[in-house]
Amino acid sequence: MTTSTTPRKIVKPPLKWAGGKRWQIPHLEPYWTSNRQCRLVEPFCGGLAVTLGLRPQQALLNDINPHLINFYAWLKKGLLSRLTMENDKTLFYQHRDRFNELTKAENITTRESAALFYYLNRTGYNGLCRFNRRGGFNVPFGRYKNIPYLSDFSDYKRAFTGWDFLCGDFTNLKLRQTDFIYADPPYDVEFTSYAMNKFTWNDQVRTAEWLSTHPGPVILVNQATTRIQSLYRHFGFTLRYLNAPRRISRTGDRSPAREVMGTRNL
């Protein structure tokens, strides 16, 4: 087990991730500082910006996306990618076809699948992670001039020490009473297709209700829609508001988005 005297490697999030929460770290640190002895739990870990920013000694990191968790599992082993990676449209679609072939054949836990997922994420449009109804990755080629690619992920092996990665529904997580939970479910907006599933309003309700029963510290964030605010108040969360960088918008609007941060037991 990693101890508090073991220096943890500082690394950046390895993926581009739409709606990443790195900007929230200054708002989270005051809550985390007095609970640093806790295990950090992220039921929707996404791009890992929060966990990599807070750098806990122990973490339980879950996501419903099996390709994402496979990638992190390989990083924890110190992934060395042999994949040819270039910011090239033809190569992108060749690699996307190969990734979808592996997915269709249910070979999604391989080193190759992890390397392809990384390449598609770095090269595809806006860091989106989107799948069609057949489970095929369908994000188009991006519009970047220069892309820095990593082939050697050995730094992440040390950074991920003491962290466990799981893939599944958040209600299946085996929590400790003292766990510090940071939950960032998909925004309460129309675009909620993720990992071949849709995150519905019922899932928003399930999330808030599940978290309201946890005796330890909880932070729950979302877009500050009227119904989300009412839902979080109903389950006893104390609300504060933040101006978030605009997430991907169909209208091209990049103005700040109002976000709500609900807390319990803090």
Buried (B, 14 or more C-beta within 10 A) or exposed (E): EBEEEEEBBEBEBBBBBBBBBBBBBEBBEEBBEEBBEBBBBBBBBBBBBBBBBBBBBBBBBBBBBBBBBBBBBBBBBBBEBEBEBEBEEEBBEEBBEBBBEBBEEEEBBEBBBBBBBBBBBBBBBEBBBBBEEEBBBBBBBBEBEEEEBBEEBBBBBBBBBBBBBBBEEBEEBEBBEEBBBBBBBBBBBEBBBBBBBEBEEEBBBBBBEBBBEBEBBBBBBBBBBEEBBEBBBEBEBEBEEBEBBEBEEEEEEEEEBEBBBBBBBB
